Amino acid sequence: METAKRSIDTCMVCEEKTNKGIYIFQHFLCTTCEQRMVVTDTDDEEYQYFIEKLRKINRVSC
Ligand SMILES: [Zn+2]
């Protein structure tokens, strides 16, 4: 019984509703976006987009 049941949440990046993902700054990031973030180069525009999203969220929650 180690699998904790997670409720479905909306991803902060792609706004997809799923129960597979992680929480960053109490905001939900789906597995797909997490993986994309991991493989995306830091010079990539997409990475900057992620960072921008995270920064915005972090600012709001502070
Ligand atoms: Zn996502």
N, CA, C, O and the ligand as a Tripos MOL2 file, in Angstrom:
@<TRIPOS>MOLECULE
protein
  249   247    63     0     0
PROTEIN
NO_CHARGES

@<TRIPOS>ATOM
      1 N           0.8310   -1.2040    0.0000 N.3       1 MET1
      2 CA          0.0000    0.0000    0.0000 C.3       1 MET1
      3 C           0.8690    1.2590    0.0000 C.2       1 MET1
      4 O           0.6220    2.1920    0.7650 O.2       1 MET1
      5 N           1.8570    1.2770   -0.8390 N.am      2 GLU2
      6 CA          2.7380    2.4460   -0.8300 C.3       2 GLU2
      7 C           2.3230    3.5200   -1.8210 C.2       2 GLU2
      8 O           2.7830    4.6610   -1.7620 O.2       2 GLU2
      9 N           1.4500    3.1310   -2.7220 N.am      3 THR3
     10 CA          1.0240    4.0980   -3.7190 C.3       3 THR3
     11 C          -0.0610    5.0090   -3.1490 C.2       3 THR3
     12 O          -1.2180    4.6180   -2.9960 O.2       3 THR3
     13 N           0.3450    6.2050   -2.8480 N.am      4 ALA4
     14 CA         -0.5970    7.1790   -2.3390 C.3       4 ALA4
     15 C          -1.4800    7.6670   -3.4810 C.2       4 ALA4
     16 O          -1.0010    7.9850   -4.5700 O.2       4 ALA4
     17 N          -2.7390    7.7150   -3.2140 N.am      5 LYS5
     18 CA         -3.6610    8.1700   -4.2550 C.3       5 LYS5
     19 C          -3.6200    9.6830   -4.3590 C.2       5 LYS5
     20 O          -3.8640   10.4080   -3.3950 O.2       5 LYS5
     21 N          -3.3060   10.1260   -5.5460 N.am      6 ARG6
     22 CA         -3.2310   11.5680   -5.7700 C.3       6 ARG6
     23 C          -4.4530   12.0380   -6.5270 C.2       6 ARG6
     24 O          -4.9510   11.3660   -7.4300 O.2       6 ARG6
     25 N          -4.9080   13.1700   -6.1490 N.am      7 SER7
     26 CA         -6.0330   13.7270   -6.8860 C.3       7 SER7
     27 C          -5.5200   14.3500   -8.1840 C.2       7 SER7
     28 O          -4.3490   14.7130   -8.3010 O.2       7 SER7
     29 N          -6.3980   14.4590   -9.1230 N.am      8 ILE8
     30 CA         -6.0200   15.0380  -10.4090 C.3       8 ILE8
     31 C          -5.8100   16.5400  -10.2590 C.2       8 ILE8
     32 O          -6.6250   17.2520   -9.6730 O.2       8 ILE8
     33 N          -4.6930   16.9920  -10.8080 N.am      9 ASP9
     34 CA         -4.3640   18.4020  -10.7030 C.3       9 ASP9
     35 C          -4.0480   18.9640  -12.0930 C.2       9 ASP9
     36 O          -3.8050   18.2160  -13.0400 O.2       9 ASP9
     37 N          -4.0570   20.2740  -12.1920 N.am     10 THR10
     38 CA         -3.7760   20.9070  -13.4760 C.3      10 THR10
     39 C          -2.3180   21.3420  -13.5240 C.2      10 THR10
     40 O          -1.8300   22.0230  -12.6220 O.2      10 THR10
     41 N          -1.6360   20.9420  -14.5840 N.am     11 CYS11
     42 CA         -0.2330   21.3070  -14.7600 C.3      11 CYS11
     43 C          -0.1010   22.8110  -14.9680 C.2      11 CYS11
     44 O          -0.8600   23.4160  -15.7250 O.2      11 CYS11
     45 N           0.8680   23.3990  -14.2900 N.am     12 MET12
     46 CA          1.0300   24.8530  -14.3630 C.3      12 MET12
     47 C           1.6060   25.2990  -15.7050 C.2      12 MET12
     48 O           1.4740   26.4650  -16.0780 O.2      12 MET12
     49 N           2.2400   24.3840  -16.4280 N.am     13 VAL13
     50 CA          2.8590   24.7540  -17.6940 C.3      13 VAL13
     51 C           1.9240   24.4910  -18.8810 C.2      13 VAL13
     52 O           1.6080   25.4080  -19.6390 O.2      13 VAL13
     53 N           1.4880   23.2550  -19.0350 N.am     14 CYS14
     54 CA          0.6740   22.9170  -20.1970 C.3      14 CYS14
     55 C          -0.8150   22.8930  -19.8740 C.2      14 CYS14
     56 O          -1.6520   22.7210  -20.7600 O.2      14 CYS14
     57 N          -1.1320   23.0650  -18.6050 N.am     15 GLU15
     58 CA         -2.5170   23.1060  -18.1340 C.3      15 GLU15
     59 C          -3.2930   21.8270  -18.4140 C.2      15 GLU15
     60 O          -4.5150   21.8330  -18.5670 O.2      15 GLU15
     61 N          -2.5490   20.7390  -18.4770 N.am     16 GLU16
     62 CA         -3.1920   19.4510  -18.6690 C.3      16 GLU16
     63 C          -3.5960   18.8840  -17.3180 C.2      16 GLU16
     64 O          -2.8740   19.0340  -16.3320 O.2      16 GLU16
     65 N          -4.7470   18.2350  -17.2770 N.am     17 LYS17
     66 CA         -5.2120   17.6580  -16.0260 C.3      17 LYS17
     67 C          -4.7630   16.2050  -15.9280 C.2      17 LYS17
     68 O          -5.1520   15.3630  -16.7370 O.2      17 LYS17
     69 N          -3.9450   15.9300  -14.9330 N.am     18 THR18
     70 CA         -3.4240   14.5840  -14.7370 C.3      18 THR18
     71 C          -3.0830   14.3640  -13.2680 C.2      18 THR18
     72 O          -2.9880   15.3120  -12.4890 O.2      18 THR18
     73 N          -2.9010   13.1020  -12.9040 N.am     19 ASN19
     74 CA         -2.4730   12.8220  -11.5260 C.3      19 ASN19
     75 C          -1.0150   12.3830  -11.4900 C.2      19 ASN19
     76 O          -0.4950   11.9960  -10.4430 O.2      19 ASN19
     77 N          -0.3540   12.4490  -12.6640 N.am     20 LYS20
     78 CA          1.0570   12.0730  -12.7340 C.3      20 LYS20
     79 C           1.9160   13.3230  -12.8320 C.2      20 LYS20
     80 O           1.9050   14.0280  -13.8410 O.2      20 LYS20
     81 N           2.6590   13.5830  -11.7640 N.am     21 GLY21
     82 CA          3.5180   14.7510  -11.7940 C.3      21 GLY21
     83 C           4.1060   15.0600  -10.4340 C.2      21 GLY21
     84 O           3.9590   14.2980   -9.4780 O.2      21 GLY21
     85 N           4.7720   16.1930  -10.3760 N.am     22 ILE22
     86 CA          5.4090   16.6040   -9.1320 C.3      22 ILE22
     87 C           4.9180   17.9980   -8.7400 C.2      22 ILE22
     88 O           4.2960   18.7040   -9.5340 O.2      22 ILE22
     89 N           5.2140   18.3690   -7.5080 N.am     23 TYR23
     90 CA          4.8350   19.6920   -7.0350 C.3      23 TYR23
     91 C           6.0760   20.5530   -6.8230 C.2      23 TYR23
     92 O           7.0160   20.1630   -6.1310 O.2      23 TYR23
     93 N           6.0520   21.7260   -7.4320 N.am     24 ILE24
     94 CA          7.1300   22.6920   -7.2450 C.3      24 ILE24
     95 C           6.4950   23.9690   -6.7110 C.2      24 ILE24
     96 O           5.5530   24.4980   -7.3000 O.2      24 ILE24
     97 N           7.0130   24.4550   -5.6020 N.am     25 PHE25
     98 CA          6.4330   25.6390   -4.9630 C.3      25 PHE25
     99 C           4.9260   25.4720   -4.7960 C.2      25 PHE25
    100 O           4.1540   26.4100   -4.9920 O.2      25 PHE25
    101 N           4.5310   24.2680   -4.4320 N.am     26 GLN26
    102 CA          3.1290   23.9350   -4.2170 C.3      26 GLN26
    103 C           2.2980   24.0280   -5.4950 C.2      26 GLN26
    104 O           1.0680   24.0660   -5.4510 O.2      26 GLN26
    105 N           2.9870   24.0640   -6.6270 N.am     27 HIS27
    106 CA          2.2630   24.0640   -7.8910 C.3      27 HIS27
    107 C           2.5800   22.7810   -8.6330 C.2      27 HIS27
    108 O           3.6820   22.2410   -8.5400 O.2      27 HIS27
    109 N           1.6040   22.3150   -9.3580 N.am     28 PHE28
    110 CA          1.7150   21.0220  -10.0020 C.3      28 PHE28
    111 C           2.3850   21.1000  -11.3680 C.2      28 PHE28
    112 O           2.0680   21.9620  -12.1870 O.2      28 PHE28
    113 N           3.3230   20.1750  -11.5950 N.am     29 LEU29
    114 CA          3.9970   20.0640  -12.8850 C.3      29 LEU29
    115 C           3.8520   18.6180  -13.3340 C.2      29 LEU29
    116 O           4.3040   17.7050  -12.6440 O.2      29 LEU29
    117 N           3.2270   18.4030  -14.4830 N.am     30 CYS30
    118 CA          2.9840   17.0440  -14.9420 C.3      30 CYS30
    119 C           4.2860   16.3640  -15.3660 C.2      30 CYS30
    120 O           5.2840   17.0220  -15.6600 O.2      30 CYS30
    121 N           4.2500   15.0430  -15.3900 N.am     31 THR31
    122 CA          5.4350   14.2580  -15.7220 C.3      31 THR31
    123 C           5.9910   14.6360  -17.0840 C.2      31 THR31
    124 O           7.2070   14.7110  -17.2580 O.2      31 THR31
    125 N           5.1150   14.8720  -18.0460 N.am     32 THR32
    126 CA          5.5340   15.2400  -19.3900 C.3      32 THR32
    127 C           6.3750   16.5140  -19.3740 C.2      32 THR32
    128 O           7.4460   16.5720  -19.9780 O.2      32 THR32
    129 N           5.8830   17.5180  -18.6860 N.am     33 CYS33
    130 CA          6.6060   18.7820  -18.6200 C.3      33 CYS33
    131 C           7.8900   18.6400  -17.8140 C.2      33 CYS33
    132 O           8.9050   19.2610  -18.1300 O.2      33 CYS33
    133 N           7.8370   17.8250  -16.7780 N.am     34 GLU34
    134 CA          9.0230   17.6020  -15.9570 C.3      34 GLU34
    135 C          10.1200   16.9810  -16.8070 C.2      34 GLU34
    136 O          11.2770   17.3990  -16.7600 O.2      34 GLU34
    137 N           9.7360   15.9820  -17.5800 N.am     35 GLN35
    138 CA         10.6980   15.3160  -18.4550 C.3      35 GLN35
    139 C          11.2460   16.2700  -19.5020 C.2      35 GLN35
    140 O          12.4440   16.2790  -19.7880 O.2      35 GLN35
    141 N          10.3650   17.0640  -20.0620 N.am     36 ARG36
    142 CA         10.7640   18.0360  -21.0830 C.3      36 ARG36
    143 C          11.7640   19.0260  -20.5020 C.2      36 ARG36
    144 O          12.7370   19.4180  -21.1460 O.2      36 ARG36
    145 N          11.4930   19.4110  -19.2750 N.am     37 MET37
    146 CA         12.3400   20.3740  -18.5980 C.3      37 MET37
    147 C          13.7340   19.7980  -18.3700 C.2      37 MET37
    148 O          14.7450   20.4880  -18.4980 O.2      37 MET37
    149 N          13.7530   18.5270  -18.0330 N.am     38 VAL38
    150 CA         15.0220   17.8570  -17.7410 C.3      38 VAL38
    151 C          15.8840   17.7530  -18.9960 C.2      38 VAL38
    152 O          17.0960   17.9620  -18.9380 O.2      38 VAL38
    153 N          15.2680   17.4350  -20.1180 N.am     39 VAL39
    154 CA         16.0350   17.2210  -21.3440 C.3      39 VAL39
    155 C          16.2790   18.5060  -22.1300 C.2      39 VAL39
    156 O          17.1030   18.5320  -23.0450 O.2      39 VAL39
    157 N          15.5650   19.5650  -21.7740 N.am     40 THR40
    158 CA         15.7170   20.8070  -22.5130 C.3      40 THR40
    159 C          17.0150   21.5120  -22.1300 C.2      40 THR40
    160 O          17.3440   21.6390  -20.9500 O.2      40 THR40
    161 N          17.7410   21.9650  -23.1390 N.am     41 ASP41
    162 CA         18.9840   22.6820  -22.9090 C.3      41 ASP41
    163 C          18.6920   24.0380  -22.2710 C.2      41 ASP41
    164 O          17.6750   24.6640  -22.5690 O.2      41 ASP41
    165 N          19.5770   24.4810  -21.4030 N.am     42 THR42
    166 CA         19.3500   25.7420  -20.6980 C.3      42 THR42
    167 C          19.3690   26.9470  -21.6350 C.2      42 THR42
    168 O          18.8520   28.0120  -21.2980 O.2      42 THR42
    169 N          19.9710   26.7700  -22.8160 N.am     43 ASP43
    170 CA         19.9950   27.8570  -23.7990 C.3      43 ASP43
    171 C          18.7410   27.8530  -24.6680 C.2      43 ASP43
    172 O          18.4900   28.7750  -25.4450 O.2      43 ASP43
    173 N          17.9740   26.8000  -24.5110 N.am     44 ASP44
    174 CA         16.7880   26.6450  -25.3330 C.3      44 ASP44
    175 C          15.6950   27.6370  -24.9320 C.2      44 ASP44
    176 O          15.5440   27.9870  -23.7610 O.2      44 ASP44
    177 N          14.9470   28.0740  -25.9270 N.am     45 GLU45
    178 CA         13.8530   29.0090  -25.6700 C.3      45 GLU45
    179 C          12.7870   28.3910  -24.7760 C.2      45 GLU45
    180 O          12.1710   29.0620  -23.9480 O.2      45 GLU45
    181 N          12.5910   27.0880  -24.9700 N.am     46 GLU46
    182 CA         11.5760   26.3900  -24.2040 C.3      46 GLU46
    183 C          11.9410   26.3730  -22.7180 C.2      46 GLU46
    184 O          11.0770   26.5000  -21.8500 O.2      46 GLU46
    185 N          13.2020   26.2190  -22.4550 N.am     47 TYR47
    186 CA         13.6790   26.2070  -21.0710 C.3      47 TYR47
    187 C          13.4100   27.5540  -20.4150 C.2      47 TYR47
    188 O          12.9650   27.6370  -19.2710 O.2      47 TYR47
    189 N          13.6920   28.5990  -21.1720 N.am     48 GLN48
    190 CA         13.4390   29.9480  -20.6770 C.3      48 GLN48
    191 C          11.9540   30.1310  -20.3540 C.2      48 GLN48
    192 O          11.5780   30.8130  -19.4000 O.2      48 GLN48
    193 N          11.1430   29.5070  -21.1720 N.am     49 TYR49
    194 CA          9.6930   29.5610  -20.9640 C.3      49 TYR49
    195 C           9.3190   28.9010  -19.6370 C.2      49 TYR49
    196 O           8.5090   29.4350  -18.8780 O.2      49 TYR49
    197 N           9.9000   27.7600  -19.3660 N.am     50 PHE50
    198 CA          9.6660   27.0550  -18.1090 C.3      50 PHE50
    199 C          10.0990   27.9100  -16.9300 C.2      50 PHE50
    200 O           9.3640   28.0690  -15.9550 O.2      50 PHE50
    201 N          11.2860   28.4480  -17.0330 N.am     51 ILE51
    202 CA         11.8440   29.2620  -15.9590 C.3      51 ILE51
    203 C          10.9530   30.4700  -15.6900 C.2      51 ILE51
    204 O          10.6910   30.8430  -14.5460 O.2      51 ILE51
    205 N          10.5030   31.0580  -16.7800 N.am     52 GLU52
    206 CA          9.6310   32.2230  -16.6740 C.3      52 GLU52
    207 C           8.3450   31.8680  -15.9270 C.2      52 GLU52
    208 O           7.8650   32.6260  -15.0850 O.2      52 GLU52
    209 N           7.8100   30.7090  -16.2560 N.am     53 LYS53
    210 CA          6.5980   30.2190  -15.5950 C.3      53 LYS53
    211 C           6.8530   30.0250  -14.1100 C.2      53 LYS53
    212 O           6.0710   30.4690  -13.2690 O.2      53 LYS53
    213 N           7.9440   29.3650  -13.8020 N.am     54 LEU54
    214 CA          8.2940   29.0720  -12.4120 C.3      54 LEU54
    215 C           8.5250   30.3580  -11.6310 C.2      54 LEU54
    216 O           8.1020   30.4950  -10.4830 O.2      54 LEU54
    217 N           9.2010   31.2880  -12.2750 N.am     55 ARG55
    218 CA          9.5130   32.5570  -11.6220 C.3      55 ARG55
    219 C           8.2330   33.2980  -11.2710 C.2      55 ARG55
    220 O           8.0780   33.8420  -10.1770 O.2      55 ARG55
    221 N           7.3220   33.3010  -12.2360 N.am     56 LYS56
    222 CA          6.0500   33.9790  -12.0600 C.3      56 LYS56
    223 C           5.2750   33.3700  -10.8910 C.2      56 LYS56
    224 O           4.7360   34.0790  -10.0410 O.2      56 LYS56
    225 N           5.2350   32.0420  -10.8730 N.am     57 ILE57
    226 CA          4.5170   31.3200   -9.8330 C.3      57 ILE57
    227 C           5.1550   31.5600   -8.4740 C.2      57 ILE57
    228 O           4.4660   31.7760   -7.4770 O.2      57 ILE57
    229 N           6.4650   31.5200   -8.4510 N.am     58 ASN58
    230 CA          7.2010   31.7210   -7.2060 C.3      58 ASN58
    231 C           6.9090   33.1050   -6.6340 C.2      58 ASN58
    232 O           6.7350   33.2770   -5.4280 O.2      58 ASN58
    233 N           6.8630   34.0690   -7.5190 N.am     59 ARG59
    234 CA          6.6170   35.4440   -7.1050 C.3      59 ARG59
    235 C           5.2140   35.5750   -6.5070 C.2      59 ARG59
    236 O           5.0100   36.2510   -5.4980 O.2      59 ARG59
    237 N           4.2670   34.9210   -7.1480 N.am     60 VAL60
    238 CA          2.8810   34.9980   -6.7050 C.3      60 VAL60
    239 C           2.7190   34.3590   -5.3330 C.2      60 VAL60
    240 O           2.0100   34.8910   -4.4780 O.2      60 VAL60
    241 N           3.3720   33.2200   -5.1190 N.am     61 SER61
    242 CA          3.1930   32.4910   -3.8710 C.3      61 SER61
    243 C           3.9720   33.0910   -2.7030 C.2      61 SER61
    244 O           3.7700   32.6970   -1.5540 O.2      61 SER61
    245 N           4.8470   34.0280   -2.9890 N.am     62 CYS62
    246 CA          5.6470   34.6190   -1.9160 C.3      62 CYS62
    247 C           4.8610   35.6610   -1.1180 C.2      62 CYS62
    248 O           5.3960   36.2500   -0.1790 O.2      62 CYS62
    249 ZN          2.4580   19.8380  -18.1730 Zn       63 ZN63
@<TRIPOS>BOND
     1     1     2 1
     2     2     3 1
     3     3     4 2
     4     3     5 am
     5     5     6 1
     6     6     7 1
     7     7     8 2
     8     7     9 am
     9     9    10 1
    10    10    11 1
    11    11    12 2
    12    11    13 am
    13    13    14 1
    14    14    15 1
    15    15    16 2
    16    15    17 am
    17    17    18 1
    18    18    19 1
    19    19    20 2
    20    19    21 am
    21    21    22 1
    22    22    23 1
    23    23    24 2
    24    23    25 am
    25    25    26 1
    26    26    27 1
    27    27    28 2
    28    27    29 am
    29    29    30 1
    30    30    31 1
    31    31    32 2
    32    31    33 am
    33    33    34 1
    34    34    35 1
    35    35    36 2
    36    35    37 am
    37    37    38 1
    38    38    39 1
    39    39    40 2
    40    39    41 am
    41    41    42 1
    42    42    43 1
    43    43    44 2
    44    43    45 am
    45    45    46 1
    46    46    47 1
    47    47    48 2
    48    47    49 am
    49    49    50 1
    50    50    51 1
    51    51    52 2
    52    51    53 am
    53    53    54 1
    54    54    55 1
    55    55    56 2
    56    55    57 am
    57    57    58 1
    58    58    59 1
    59    59    60 2
    60    59    61 am
    61    61    62 1
    62    62    63 1
    63    63    64 2
    64    63    65 am
    65    65    66 1
    66    66    67 1
    67    67    68 2
    68    67    69 am
    69    69    70 1
    70    70    71 1
    71    71    72 2
    72    71    73 am
    73    73    74 1
    74    74    75 1
    75    75    76 2
    76    75    77 am
    77    77    78 1
    78    78    79 1
    79    79    80 2
    80    79    81 am
    81    81    82 1
    82    82    83 1
    83    83    84 2
    84    83    85 am
    85    85    86 1
    86    86    87 1
    87    87    88 2
    88    87    89 am
    89    89    90 1
    90    90    91 1
    91    91    92 2
    92    91    93 am
    93    93    94 1
    94    94    95 1
    95    95    96 2
    96    95    97 am
    97    97    98 1
    98    98    99 1
    99    99   100 2
   100    99   101 am
   101   101   102 1
   102   102   103 1
   103   103   104 2
   104   103   105 am
   105   105   106 1
   106   106   107 1
   107   107   108 2
   108   107   109 am
   109   109   110 1
   110   110   111 1
   111   111   112 2
   112   111   113 am
   113   113   114 1
   114   114   115 1
   115   115   116 2
   116   115   117 am
   117   117   118 1
   118   118   119 1
   119   119   120 2
   120   119   121 am
   121   121   122 1
   122   122   123 1
   123   123   124 2
   124   123   125 am
   125   125   126 1
   126   126   127 1
   127   127   128 2
   128   127   129 am
   129   129   130 1
   130   130   131 1
   131   131   132 2
   132   131   133 am
   133   133   134 1
   134   134   135 1
   135   135   136 2
   136   135   137 am
   137   137   138 1
   138   138   139 1
   139   139   140 2
   140   139   141 am
   141   141   142 1
   142   142   143 1
   143   143   144 2
   144   143   145 am
   145   145   146 1
   146   146   147 1
   147   147   148 2
   148   147   149 am
   149   149   150 1
   150   150   151 1
   151   151   152 2
   152   151   153 am
   153   153   154 1
   154   154   155 1
   155   155   156 2
   156   155   157 am
   157   157   158 1
   158   158   159 1
   159   159   160 2
   160   159   161 am
   161   161   162 1
   162   162   163 1
   163   163   164 2
   164   163   165 am
   165   165   166 1
   166   166   167 1
   167   167   168 2
   168   167   169 am
   169   169   170 1
   170   170   171 1
   171   171   172 2
   172   171   173 am
   173   173   174 1
   174   174   175 1
   175   175   176 2
   176   175   177 am
   177   177   178 1
   178   178   179 1
   179   179   180 2
   180   179   181 am
   181   181   182 1
   182   182   183 1
   183   183   184 2
   184   183   185 am
   185   185   186 1
   186   186   187 1
   187   187   188 2
   188   187   189 am
   189   189   190 1
   190   190   191 1
   191   191   192 2
   192   191   193 am
   193   193   194 1
   194   194   195 1
   195   195   196 2
   196   195   197 am
   197   197   198 1
   198   198   199 1
   199   199   200 2
   200   199   201 am
   201   201   202 1
   202   202   203 1
   203   203   204 2
   204   203   205 am
   205   205   206 1
   206   206   207 1
   207   207   208 2
   208   207   209 am
   209   209   210 1
   210   210   211 1
   211   211   212 2
   212   211   213 am
   213   213   214 1
   214   214   215 1
   215   215   216 2
   216   215   217 am
   217   217   218 1
   218   218   219 1
   219   219   220 2
   220   219   221 am
   221   221   222 1
   222   222   223 1
   223   223   224 2
   224   223   225 am
   225   225   226 1
   226   226   227 1
   227   227   228 2
   228   227   229 am
   229   229   230 1
   230   230   231 1
   231   231   232 2
   232   231   233 am
   233   233   234 1
   234   234   235 1
   235   235   236 2
   236   235   237 am
   237   237   238 1
   238   238   239 1
   239   239   240 2
   240   239   241 am
   241   241   242 1
   242   242   243 1
   243   243   244 2
   244   243   245 am
   245   245   246 1
   246   246   247 1
   247   247   248 2
@<TRIPOS>SUBSTRUCTURE
     1 MET1         2 RESIDUE 1 A MET
     2 GLU2         6 RESIDUE 1 A GLU
     3 THR3        10 RESIDUE 1 A THR
     4 ALA4        14 RESIDUE 1 A ALA
     5 LYS5        18 RESIDUE 1 A LYS
     6 ARG6        22 RESIDUE 1 A ARG
     7 SER7        26 RESIDUE 1 A SER
     8 ILE8        30 RESIDUE 1 A ILE
     9 ASP9        34 RESIDUE 1 A ASP
    10 THR10       38 RESIDUE 1 A THR
    11 CYS11       42 RESIDUE 1 A CYS
    12 MET12       46 RESIDUE 1 A MET
    13 VAL13       50 RESIDUE 1 A VAL
    14 CYS14       54 RESIDUE 1 A CYS
    15 GLU15       58 RESIDUE 1 A GLU
    16 GLU16       62 RESIDUE 1 A GLU
    17 LYS17       66 RESIDUE 1 A LYS
    18 THR18       70 RESIDUE 1 A THR
    19 ASN19       74 RESIDUE 1 A ASN
    20 LYS20       78 RESIDUE 1 A LYS
    21 GLY21       82 RESIDUE 1 A GLY
    22 ILE22       86 RESIDUE 1 A ILE
    23 TYR23       90 RESIDUE 1 A TYR
    24 ILE24       94 RESIDUE 1 A ILE
    25 PHE25       98 RESIDUE 1 A PHE
    26 GLN26      102 RESIDUE 1 A GLN
    27 HIS27      106 RESIDUE 1 A HIS
    28 PHE28      110 RESIDUE 1 A PHE
    29 LEU29      114 RESIDUE 1 A LEU
    30 CYS30      118 RESIDUE 1 A CYS
    31 THR31      122 RESIDUE 1 A THR
    32 THR32      126 RESIDUE 1 A THR
    33 CYS33      130 RESIDUE 1 A CYS
    34 GLU34      134 RESIDUE 1 A GLU
    35 GLN35      138 RESIDUE 1 A GLN
    36 ARG36      142 RESIDUE 1 A ARG
    37 MET37      146 RESIDUE 1 A MET
    38 VAL38      150 RESIDUE 1 A VAL
    39 VAL39      154 RESIDUE 1 A VAL
    40 THR40      158 RESIDUE 1 A THR
    41 ASP41      162 RESIDUE 1 A ASP
    42 THR42      166 RESIDUE 1 A THR
    43 ASP43      170 RESIDUE 1 A ASP
    44 ASP44      174 RESIDUE 1 A ASP
    45 GLU45      178 RESIDUE 1 A GLU
    46 GLU46      182 RESIDUE 1 A GLU
    47 TYR47      186 RESIDUE 1 A TYR
    48 GLN48      190 RESIDUE 1 A GLN
    49 TYR49      194 RESIDUE 1 A TYR
    50 PHE50      198 RESIDUE 1 A PHE
    51 ILE51      202 RESIDUE 1 A ILE
    52 GLU52      206 RESIDUE 1 A GLU
    53 LYS53      210 RESIDUE 1 A LYS
    54 LEU54      214 RESIDUE 1 A LEU
    55 ARG55      218 RESIDUE 1 A ARG
    56 LYS56      222 RESIDUE 1 A LYS
    57 ILE57      226 RESIDUE 1 A ILE
    58 ASN58      230 RESIDUE 1 A ASN
    59 ARG59      234 RESIDUE 1 A ARG
    60 VAL60      238 RESIDUE 1 A VAL
    61 SER61      242 RESIDUE 1 A SER
    62 CYS62      246 RESIDUE 1 A CYS
    63 ZN63       249 GROUP 0 **** ****
